[in-house]
Amino acid sequence: MNSALVVGGTRFIGRHLVDDLLDNGYDVTIFNRGNHENPFADDGRVDHVEGDRTNDSALELAREKAAPDAVFDCVAYQPKDVRAATEIFADVDAYVYISSGAAYGTEEIPKREGETELCSCTPEQAVDDSASSYGPRKAEGDRAVFEAADRGVNAMSLRPCIVYGPHDYTERLNFWIDRVANHDRVVVPGDGTNVWHRAYVEDVASALRVVAEAGTPGEAYNVGDRRLVTLGEMVEVIADVLDTDVEVVTASERELSTADLSTDDYVLYRDYPHVLDTNKLAALGWESTPVEEAMARTVADYRESDRDGSDHDPGREKEERALGVLDTI
């Protein structure tokens, strides 16, 4: 494969995907509405087609202009988007849809492709755009991929868990980096052993390319860090990268409630462990970046940006009250 069309391509996963494809010799075209700054605007290697991906005619125009061997769908948020794309790009060598670990509908450890049950999706959820329907919509998109493969389309799916790394506009991990950078005592909800599988963004980008090049049509592939760290360990990894000392102070739901806080107030906290089996992807030759290296790149981006995760802040004054209570126990 020599040419790629990235539907999306300017913000986070798509941005890193474009870099990965360029590094691997692809001719790249990005297709989006142009609502966000294009980091490749001055890069003569990247073509840009402007249009709305929910408009079939616009997608068809992008197909004609890019003539892609591989299509990477970074912004398909409703099942109808996937169904339309698998029709329009039915003849490409590879169509890869970004699904999500949230597509799994059963809590088990680990979650495995083809074994763990997917979320069901009602007709109402399929056209919704709220966070509560995100998993069902992604699962229905997976089913659209499987149906397309049954028709002979070279369609595949990639399921990332929580994605982090440079240019992360969600700022979820930036909140924790900012806490460690500015405080010597960091409140961690629960007992610190919570596990929510995370995936470094450059690894998600390389996984998309590997699946396109070596994946099997009709298959889904999980992607996440090879080594998982607990929430408490993640704070310590951040501290090591920042070369600072930090005390991890764990707090139960009851202890947090003394300061009008809850474990649910903390981003990246999840009561039941969320772990994806990534062996199927690794069997294609994919490798993940060591956690310490991935965190170092993420922290470097934090230092260079104004993304501090403040929108996720449960309130440091409340935390100080909780710390005062914990000090008396």
Secondary structure as UniProt FT lines:
FT   STRAND          3..7
FT   HELIX           13..23
FT   TURN            24..25
FT   STRAND          27..32
FT   TURN            39..42
FT   TURN            44..45
FT   STRAND          46..50
FT   TURN            53..54
FT   HELIX           56..66
FT   STRAND          70..73
FT   HELIX           79..88
FT   TURN            89..91
FT   STRAND          94..98
FT   HELIX           101..103
FT   TURN            113..115
FT   HELIX           123..126
FT   HELIX           131..133
FT   HELIX           134..150
FT   TURN            151..152
FT   STRAND          155..160
FT   STRAND          162..164
FT   TURN            166..167
FT   TURN            169..170
FT   HELIX           172..182
FT   STRAND          185..189
FT   TURN            190..191
FT   STRAND          198..200
FT   HELIX           201..214
FT   TURN            217..218
FT   STRAND          220..223
FT   HELIX           231..242
FT   STRAND          247..251
FT   HELIX           253..257
FT   TURN            258..260
FT   HELIX           263..265
FT   TURN            267..268
FT   HELIX           279..282
FT   TURN            283..285
FT   HELIX           291..304
FT   HELIX           310..312
FT   HELIX           316..328
//
